Amino acid sequence: MVQAQGIDLETRSSGSGHTAAIMAARESYISGSSGIGNLTATAQSCVSLWESAFALADVQGTNLVTWAHLALLARSAAQRGEAVMLIGGAGLVPCADWDLSTRNCVPRA
């Protein structure tokens, strides 16, 4: 507030930050939660190529890993940079969230 002849004059910002805020929000939406632009067609095309390449792999020595598991593993690795699957009675189950804890420097969970 600025005082002029005993009257308080209100000052306001020009709103120049509005455009920058909208642009930042749009960039955040396009780049996704991981910041790698997982919504763009180019990124999705590259992920699709990874899926196809991994699904063509031939895994020997186990019945747990199918072409669908390999494609899912490729998508997760491409978009998140890592892939974690739980080996259980129903085969491989993709993990959406996980936590790693250690005891005496040895991973346990």
N, C-alpha and C positions, 0 to 999 in steps of 0.2 A: 504494500500500500504506500502510496506517495501522498503527502499532504501538500495542498496548495491553498493558501488563504483560509486555513482552518477547515477545509473540506477534504475528506479522504477520497482520493481517486483510485479506483481499482485498475490494476494492470493485469492483462492476460497475455498468455503466450500466443504466438501466431499460429500454432498448430502445425508447424513445419515437420514435427516428428511423426505425424499421422501416417504419411506415405511410407516412411522408413519402417514403422511398426507393421504396416500391412505387408510390405515386401519381406520382412523378417519372418512373419507368420507363414507366408506362402512358401518361402524357402524351407522352413521347418517342416511343413506338410509334405513337400516333395521329397526332401531328403530322408524322411522317415525317422523312426526312433533310433536307429543305429547310425544315422548320418551318412549313409552310402547311396542314397537315392534309389531305394528299392521300389519306388512307384513308377519310375521312368521305363519306357518301352525298351530302351537300350539295355538297361540293367536286367530287366526281365528276360530279354533275348539271351543275354550271356548266361543267366541262371539256367535257362532252358537247355543251353548247350552243355553245361556242366551236368545237368540231370541226365541227359541222353548219354553222355560219355560214361558216367558212373554206372548207369543201368546196363550198359553193354559189357561191363566187366564180368569175368567168370570167377566166382569164389569157390575154391575147392576145400573140402575138409569139414564143412558144416552145412546143416540144413536151415539154420536160423536166418542167414542173410539171403534175401531174395532181391530181384531187380527193383522191386518197389522200395525196399529198405535202402538200397544204394541210391536211388533217385532222391529219396527224402533226406538222406545224409548229405548229398550234394547240395540240395536247396538250402538246408540249414547252414552248412559250411560256407556257402556263397553269401548268404544274407546276414548271418550272425558272426561268422568267422570261426565257429566251433559247432560241433554236433555231439550230443550226449544221448545215448540210448540205454535203457535199462534192460538187462538180460533177465528175463523171467520165464515162468511156466508157459506163457502165451507167446513166447518168442521175444523179438526185440520191440520195445515200446519207446517211442520218442519222448524225451523229457522236455517239458516246456520251461521248467525252472528247476534249479538245483543249487546246492550249497556244498562247499568242500570244507571239511574240517580235518585236522591232523592231531595225532597224539605222538609226541616225541619225534616230530618231523616225518611221520609216516602217514600218508593219507588214509582215512578210515571211512569217510562218508562223502 
